[in-house]
Amino acid sequence: MKVLMQRVTNATCTVDDVVTGAIQQGLLLFVSFRQSDDEVIINHLAKKVANLRIFEDGEGKMNRNVQATSNAVLSIPQFTLEASTEKGHRPSFSKACDPQKANTLFNRFNQRLEEEGLKVYKGVFSAHMNITLNNDGPVTIILERTHDHD
């Protein structure tokens, strides 16, 4: 599982000219799953997203988590984060989770974020999405967890 997390001043997901999720200050998450991902990994990364201190305090230091700021998260499913580019010039997605399982895991991950006290807005699984954002900082962090590399 990978989560590419960006601290944003605002972000919006649009599908077919309809806004499916929008936040002001908070976190934009691009989320992908591997075939071996499960509830243990989801729980770990949901807790990490909720508690990672990447928002500035009054002294300009990254000491505050999203819960201490807006609690807002825009979560976007993005299987292309699982691309392997080691061979050739065309990405391989052979380790990516199958769509049905990935959708289930994506929904469970967002539920866990809500259980951590976050307000979760979402993109649409398997849809062509247009994402607009203003990256704050910029601060972009990749969270990754697998059973292979615990």
N, C-alpha and C positions, 0 to 999 in steps of 0.2 A: 504494500500500500504506500502510495505517495500522496503528500499534500503539499502543493506549492501555495504558500501563504503570503499574501501581500497586505501590508498595512495601507489602508486607503482613506481618503477624505470623502469619497463617494464611489459607488460602483452600481452598474445596472446590467441586467440580463434581459435581452429582448428576443422573442421568438415570433416570427411572422408579424412583425410590427406591434406585438403585444408585450408589455413589460411583465415578466414573470417573477422578477425579484429586484429590489433596489434597496440600497442602504446609503446612509451618510457615513460618518466616521465609523470605522470598524475593520473587519477582516474580509478580504476576498480569498476564497479557497478554491483551488483547482484540485480535484480529487480523482485518484485512479486506483484500481485494484488489480492484483495479480491472482492467478489461479489458486494459490495456496493461502490467500488471506482469509481471516476468520474473525470471530467475535473478540478474541483476545487482542488482536492487533487494532481493531476498531476502538476498543475501550482505551487502549494505551494512547492512541493518537488523538482521540476526542479530548481526553484529559490534558494532553500536551497543548492542543490548540487553545483550550479554555484558560490555561494557566501560564502560557509562555509570556514573559514580560518583554513586550516589544513596543509599548507605548511610553512616551516620555512623561516623567514626573515634572514637578515645578522647577527642578534644577536642570532639566534637559537630558536627564539620564533615562535609559530604557528600564524602568522599574515597575511599570504598570501593565497588567494584562487586560485583555478585552473586557473582562468582567468589571474592571475598575473604570472603564470608559463608557462605551456605548452598549456593550453586549450584542452588537449587531454583526451578523455573519451572512455573507452571500456565498453559498456553496454551489460549485459548478462541477458536474461530472465531466471528466476529461480523460478518456482512456489513452489518448496519445502520449500522456506522460510515461506510459509503459513501453514506448518505442525503443527497440534495440537498433542502434545504428553502427554496430561493430563491423558488419560486412556490407559491402556494396553501397549503393546510393539510394536504396529504397528502404524505409524503415520497416522492421518486422515487429509484429504485435503478438508473437507466438506465446509469450508469457502473460499476456493480458487475460483477465478474467472473462469468461463468456458473458454476453450481455445480460441474460436473465439473472445470473448470480450477482453480477456487478450492480445491477439495479437494486436488488435486495440489500446488498451490503451498503450501497450509497444511502438508501433510506434509513437503514439501521444506524449508520454513522451520524446522520443528521438528527436522528432521535436521541442519540447519546449526547450530542452537542446541546440539545434542548434540555436534557437531564442535568447537564452541567450549568444550566442557568442562562444559556445564550438564546437570543432571538435569531432564528435561522430562516433565511429566505433562500430559495433554490432556483437553479437552472432546471431545464427539462431534459431528462435522460433520453439519449438517442436523437435529440433534435439538433437542427442547425441553429446555434445560438450566436447572437452578437453581444459581446461583452464590452462595455465602456467602463473606464476606471480612471481615477486620479490616484496614482501611487504616492503615498505620503512618505517622503524621506529621500529617496525611495528605500523602503524596507521590504525585502523579499527573502523568504526563508523556505528551504525545502525540508520537510519532515518526511522521514522514510523509516519504515519498519517492516522487516520480513522475518519469517521463522529461521531463514538461513543465516541471518546476521544479527540475532538478538544479542 
